[in-house]
């Protein structure tokens, strides 16, 4: 689930909307937040897209949590 946040007095920002696709989240962010640049970062736990203004200050963020690792049952383990 992609979540769009707008910068405010909260740490992460004010939640604007939630979307199933990245394209829909970017479209909503473009409508709600007038940003000039985007920076995409990925790590093990989440994908973060920073929305920045002309001065490269963060004015919003799009976040998606990654799902956990798939686990193999002990009895089904390949040798």
Secondary structure, DSSP 8 states (H G I E B T S, - for coil): -EEEEE-SSSSS-EEEEEESSHHHHHHHHHHHS--SEEEEEE-SSEEEEEEE-TT--EEEEEEEE--------GGG---
